Amino acid sequence: MLNQNEINKQLWKICDNFKNKTEIKKNYIVYISMLLYIRFDYTGEYYFNILYNNRNNYYIGDAIDREKERITKNDKDLFSNIRFRDIKIYRDIGEENIIGKTIEDIHNLSYKIPNKKSIAEAYEYILEQSVYRNDIIKELGEFHTPAEIAKVMAKLTINDDYMNVYDPICGSGNLLKSAIEFHKVEIYGRENNLDYYNILKTRFLLNEINSKNIVYGNEHINNNFKTNVILSNPPFADRTWKDNDSLRNITYKYRIPNSAVGDYIYVLNMLDKLDIYGKMAVILPHGVLFRENEKEVRERLIKDNCIEAIIGLPENLFHSTRIPVIIMIISKNRKEESVLFIDASQDYENDRKNNILSKEYQDKIIYTFIEKKEIADYSHLASKEEIINNEFDLTIKKYIQKRKKLEKVDREELTKDVKKLKLEQERLEENIKDVLEVLGYKDIGEVQPKESQIKQKKESLYVDEIQIRNNSGIDYVTIGKRIKEARKRKVMSQEQLAEFMDVSIAYLSRIERGTSQINLKRLTQICDILDVSEGEMLRGKM
């Protein structure tokens, strides 16, 4: 018998060899999943041995496809997009057919492992390896929630009672798997990507997890379906939601503008599936906390007392994105009216390419949430009044101030710079009014003036702009360079920062080049996102 490390390496070698000898480069894990499913299904060993005995047959691909149809007859969707007969094989003269070789290798390995649990662990290993090496992520997108985050989400929402747990976007199944590992639950799920669905079903088969209530597409999810707990990691900033009738079917009291991305659409659809005392944990980008066009949704959720906690996580936890994310806890019919803010953004350990939320930091989040503890520089219970005073902006830094940042600020110099920016903002606002008047506007909402008017005044307006830049006393070019440097230190792209700010990439690019003048409110927003002080942006490092 092999030890677990040897089993892991041998299965990974089988996968790697299959990938290198076929055109299946990215989602090769789906094909290996199918062979493992056939081999380790409760009736599969006998039929897999038939494949093994015919592994060198020219039509072995057809034989596997026929076996697939037999073993998946109770699940018409499982592996429905996989056809071994269509695989193009690259081999040297006299070299064994790679499909037959893969069957042989899996057959031989299966007799060297002590039990199904060992092959399940090996399957977990190759999943992690394929995600880590971007073999799956680049082809299929983000689908794999890190196990440590999944564990936290399960412990924050599920109690000791027998419960139903639902994930409407299962991905690789880490969230539901964590629910099973830590609690006595019945799981439900839905996955719309067939490749994810194949991986998930094989994974649960090998781990002996009952997946009968996990379906492909919208098969069993209807308006009457309710659950105790929802755990989910929906797509970020999805702009296709308007084309999805099932996503548009939300409670009408939450008004979502067509200009909004889909983050809250997913949240509201999940909220609708919770039972009367249900609770959910959902992973979201920071933009949901402050985007102006989603303010009305935040206001309604706060007034309905639905948001229980907002937990800021460290950056670079996911293999597919480096941006930091939040966990939002939403509960129905809760008595407390405060919202717990937790800033865990600095609590991580570094491991190769990614940061890791270690058990110590997981336990810290769980303890703080359960006890509703206020910890300096880490957590704060915000009253509804506080949130109203902040105009329903839920940005974590508005509620948890890092004292060490304040100690670094030269207050006298910063005050001068703030006054200068305010004066400049007022000057710009007056200039905008003058420009509108010159162009024939009474206010910004009026119809555009005639082209001839614009052409007549174009030269004088250009001169005015140069004079403003020269007379303002603020070096916007240098400020823009400092913003760009701070963004790069956070390993954040322009697109990611623009998403956090809810502005266009073109506008952010102008700010970084110094060709767009930035006001104090926008500068403060950027400083919050990049975790730097206003003094550093205005006067350099302090």
N, C-alpha and C positions, 0 to 999 in steps of 0.2 A: 504494500500500500504506500502511496505517496503522501507526504505531508502537505499542508494547505498551500504553502508557498510554492511548492513544486507543481501542484495542480493548477494554481493561478497562472504560472509561467507557461505551462504546456497548453492551456486553453488559449492564452493570449497568442502563443506561437501559431496555433491552428488558425486563429482569426487573421493574423498578420499574413500568413502564407496564402490564405484564400483571397485576401485583398490584393496581394501583389500579383497573383496569377489570373485574375479576372478583371473585367472592366468595372466591377462593383467596388469603387474606391471609398466612397463616403458612408453609405448606409449598408456596408457589408455586414454590420452587426445584426441587421434584420434577417439576413439569409442564415447566418449562424444560429440566430434565435429559433428559426423554423426547424432546423435540424435537431437542436437541443429539445425543442418542444416535442417533436416526434419521438426522440429517444427516451425522454423521461416522463412522458404521459403514462398514466397508470396501465394502459394497454399497449404502450408504444414499443416496448423492448422486442417483442416478437416480430413486429412489422419492421422495426429498424434493422433487425438481423437479416430480414429478407433483402433490404436495400444493401446491407453490407455484403451479402453473398453475390449480389449482382452489381457491385460497385464499378467494375471495369466494363460493363455493358455500354455500348455506344449510346443507348437511349436511357441512361440512368436518370437524366434530368426529367424525362417524361414520367418515369417510375416514381420519383420524389413528388412530383405534382399530383399524381393520382393518390399517393399516400396522404398528402396534405388534405385532399378533398374528403378522404375517409375520416381522418382524425379531427377535422374541424367542422363536421357536418352539423353540430349543434350551435355553431357560431359562424354564420355565413360570411362575416366580415374578416375574421381572423386570417391573416396572410393572403387575403384575396388579391392583393397587388403583387404577389411574388410568383414568378414563373422561372423555375430552374432550367427549363428547356430552352429559354432565350439567352442564357448566359454565354457571353463570348469568352473563350478561354485562350490564354496565351501560354504556350509551352514549347519547349525545345523538342527536337525529334527524339522519339523514344520515351519522352517523359510521361509519367502517369497522369491521366485525366484528373484535374484539380478537384472536381466534385467527388469523384470516387476516392481520391486521397483524403479529402476532408471527412468523408463518412468513415473511412478506415481509422483515421486519427481519433475521431470522437468515440468510435467503438472501442478502440484499445484503451483510451483514457478512462472510459466509464468503468472498466474492470480494475482500475488501479485506485479508485476512490472509495472511502469507507461507507459513504451514504449520500443521499440526495442533498443534504445540507452542505456538503463540501462543494458540490458542483454549483449550488446556489451562491455560495460565497465567491467561487471563481467567476461566476457570471457577474456578480457585483463588481469584482475587480476589473473585468474587461469593459464594463460600462464606464467606470470611472476613468480608465485609461483612454478609452475612445473619446470621452468628453474632454479630458485634460489635453489630449493631443489635437483637439479640434476636428477629429475625424467625423463627428456627428454634428457639432454645433454649426460649423460653416455651411453644411448642407441643409440642415433642418431647422436652424434657429434655436432660440433659447427654449429649453424644455426641462432642464434638470435643476431642480431646487436643491442646493447643498443640504446634506443630511442634518447638519447641526442646526440650520435654520428651521428645517422641518420639525425637528424635535422640540424646539422652543415653541413653535406655533401650536403643536399638539398639546403641550403641557399648559399653555395659556388658556386653552379653550375647552378641554375635555376633563370632566371630573370622574369620580369613581363609579358613577351610575352607568348602566348599559345604555349606549347611545348610538344613534345613526350619524355617520360622518360622510359628508359629500364633498367631492372636488369636481367642479364642472369643466375643468381643464387639466386633466390628469398628468399630461406629460409622461415622464418616466415613472411616476408613481411614488416619489419619495414622501410626499405629504401623507398619502393614505397609508403607506408602509409604516411611517412613524406612528400614526394613530393606532395601528394594529399592535405594534411593538410595545407601546406604553399603556394601552387601555383596552378594555373589553368592549369592542364596538362592532357594529355591522357597517361595512363600507359600501358607498355608492359612488359612481363616477361616470364621467363622459369624456371622450377624447375624439376630436374631429380630425386629427392627423393620423392616417392609417399606419404609418411607420412607427410613430410613438405607441400606438395601440398594440402593435405586434410585439414590441419590446416589453411593454408593460405586462401584457398577458403572459408572456414567457417567464418574465421575472416572478410574477406572483405564483405561477405554476411550480417553479423550482423552489420557492419559499413556502409552498403549501398554504398559500393564502387564498381564501375563497373569493374569486373575482366574478361571480355570476352576475352581480349587480353593476358591473362596469361595462359600458356599452360604447360602441362607435357611433358617433353622430347624435341625433336627437331622439333616439328610439323610444326611451321610456321616461323622458323628462317632460312633464306637462304642467299645466297651470295648477293642478291639485297636489303636486309633489311638494312635501315639506320635510325638513330635516332638522336635527338638533344642533349640528355643528357643520360649518363649512370651512375648509382650509383650501386656499387657492393662490396661485401665482399667475394671474392673467397676463396677456400680452401688454407691453407698455406702449402708450401713445398710439393706439390703433386708430387709424383714420378711416378704416373700412366699415365701421360699425353701422353707418347709415344705410349700407347695402344689405344688412343682415336683419331680416324680419324678426327673428327670435330675440335679438338684442334690443330692438326698438320696443318690444312689448314690456315696458316697465311701468311702474306706478306713476301716474301722470302728475302727481303733486310735486315731483322732483323734475324741474324743467331743465333740460339739457339743450344748450344752443347748438345749432348745426356746426358751428365753428369749433366746438370742443372736440378733443381727442376722446378715445373710448374708455379711459380708465374708470370714470365714475359710472359709465354705462354697465360695465361688468359688475361693479360693486352693487349697484341698485338691482340688477337682475338676481344677484346672489342673495341680497337682502330679502327679496320677494320670496325666495325659497326657504327661508328660515321659519321655524315654527314660532309660536307665541313667545317663548322664552329662549329662543335660539341665540347662538353666538358664532361669530366668524372671525378668522384671522386671514388677512389678505396682504400680499406683497405688492407695493405700489412705488412709483417714482416720487421724488420730493415735489414735483410740480403740482400734484393734486392738493398740496397744502396751501398754495398761494396763487394759482392761476386766476386771473381776474374774471375770465368768462365762466368759471366754475364756482364763483363766490356764492351764488344763490343755492347751489346744491349743498355746500358746506354749511351755510346758514340753516337750511332745513334740517340737516342731519344733527346739528348741534341743538336746535330748538326742540327736535323730537327726542333728544337725549340718547342718541344712538351710538355716538363715538365714545368708547370707553378708554382707549389708550392709543397713543401714537409713539412708536418706538423707532428711533433712528439707528440704523445699523452702519457698520464700517464700510468703506469703499472696497472694491475689488474682492468681494466674496464670491461672485459668480464667474464662471469660466467665460461667459459670453459677453459680459459687460463689466467695466471697471467702476461704473457710477455707483454711489451709495444709494440704498433704497430704504424704505420704511416698512414696518409691519403696522397695519391699522387694525385695531380690535373693535369690532362693532357688535353691540348687544341689544336685544329687544327687551323692552319693559323692565329696565333696571331702575333702581331707586336713586342711586347717587347721581348728582348732576355735574360733578367735576370730571375733567378729562386729565388722565395721567400722561404726562410727557416724559419720555425717557431718551436721553442722549447717550447711546452706547457706541457712538461713532469712533471713539478712540480705543475701544476695548477689542483688541484682536492680536493674534499671533501670525507671523508671516511663515508661509510654507511654500517653497518653490515659487510658482507664478502667482499664487493667490494668497489672500489673507484668510485666516481661519478663526471662527468664533469658538474658542475653546470651551470646555465644560465649565470652567470657572466663570467665564463671562456669560455663558448660557444660564447658569444658576443665579447669577447676579440679576439678570433681567427677570427671570421667573420669580425670584424672591421679592423684588421691588414691585412687580405687578400684583402679586397675590396679597402682599401686605399693604399695598398702596402707600409705599414709603416715599417721603421727600428726602432726597440726598443731595447735598450741596454739589453743584456743577454736574449733576447726573440726572436728577428727576424732580418733577414739580407737579403738584395737583392744581390744575388751573380751574378756577370757577367759571361759570357761564358768563359772569359779568366781565371777567378779564378778557375772555374771547370776544365778547361783543365790543369791548373797548378797542380791541385790535382789529375790528371790522372783519371778523371771521377769517383772518389770516392765521393759519395754524402752523406757520414756520416754527420749527422747534426752538431755534435760537431766540425767538421773541419771548419764550417762557423759561428758558434755561440759559442764563448768562454765565459764561466762563470767566471766573474772577481773575485768573492769571492773564487773560487778554487785557482786562481793564488796567491791571497794574503796569503794563508796558506802555500805556498811552501817555504822551506828554500833553496834559490837559490844556495848558495855556496855548501851545502851538496848534493843537487840534481845534480849539475854539476859534482861533484866528482863521484857520482854513475853512471851518464850517460857515463862519460869517461871510467869508469871501465867496463861497459857493452859493450861499443863499442870495447874496447881492447879485451874483452872476445869473442865477435862476430868474430873479425878478427882472433883470435887464433883458434877458432872452424872451421872457413872456411879453414884455412891452414891445420888443422888436417884432415878435410874431404878430402882435396887434397892428403895428405900423405896416408890416408887409401885407397883411390881409387887406388893410385899408387901401394901400397903393394898388393892389391887384383887383380892387373892386368888390371885396367882401365886406359885409357887415359883421358876419361871424363865420366860424369854420364850417357850419352846416350849409352855407349857401351854394348856389350853382356856380360852377367854374366860370371865371371871366372869359372874355373873348381872347383868342390867341394874339390878336394885335396888341391888346393891353399888356399882356405878359411880355411880348417882344420889346415893346417900348421901354419897359422898366427893368429889363433883365440886367443891363450893364450897371445901373445904379445900385441894384440889389446886391450884385456881386461885390461892389466896392464896400457897401455897408457890412457885408459878412466879413471881409478882410479886416475892416476897422474893429469890429467886435472882437475878433480873434486876437488882434494885436493889443487891444486895450483892456481885456478882461483880467490880465495878470495871472491866469491859470494855464499851466502847460498841459494841454489835453493830450498831446503826443506822448509825453512822458508817462502820464497817468495810464494811457492806453497800453504802453509797453509794460508797465507794472502789472496791469490786469492780465495781459497775455502771459507774463512770466509766472504769475500766481496760478493761472489756469493750467499751465504745463506742469507746475510742481504737483498739482492735484491729479495729473495724468488724465485730464479732461479735454475732450475735443470741443471745438467751437459749437458743433451741433448739440452736444450734451449741455453745455452752459446755456446756450440759447433756449433749449427746452426748459431748463430750470427757471430761466428768467421770463419765459413765455414771450419771447421776441423772435424776430427773424434772424437767420444767420447773417444776412447782409448787414443788418443794423449793428449786430455785435461786432462784425468785422470792421465797420466804420469806427466804432468806439475804440477798438484795439489799435487802429491806425491813427486815431486822434482827429479824424475828420468829422466826427459827430461829437458835439458837446454833451457832456453827461451831467445830470443834475444830482443833487445830494441824495434824493430818494433812491435813484437807480444805483448810485455808487454804494450806498449802504446795503442794498439787495445783493450786489455782486460780492461785497465783503463777507456777508453772511454765508453765501454759497461756497466761496473759496476759503473760508475760515481764516481771514486776515483782518487786520484792523483798518479803519478808515485812515488812521495816521500813516500806516505803511503805504497805502495807495497814494496819499497826498504828498508825503514827505520822504518816502523811501523807507528802508529798514530802520527800525528803532531799537 
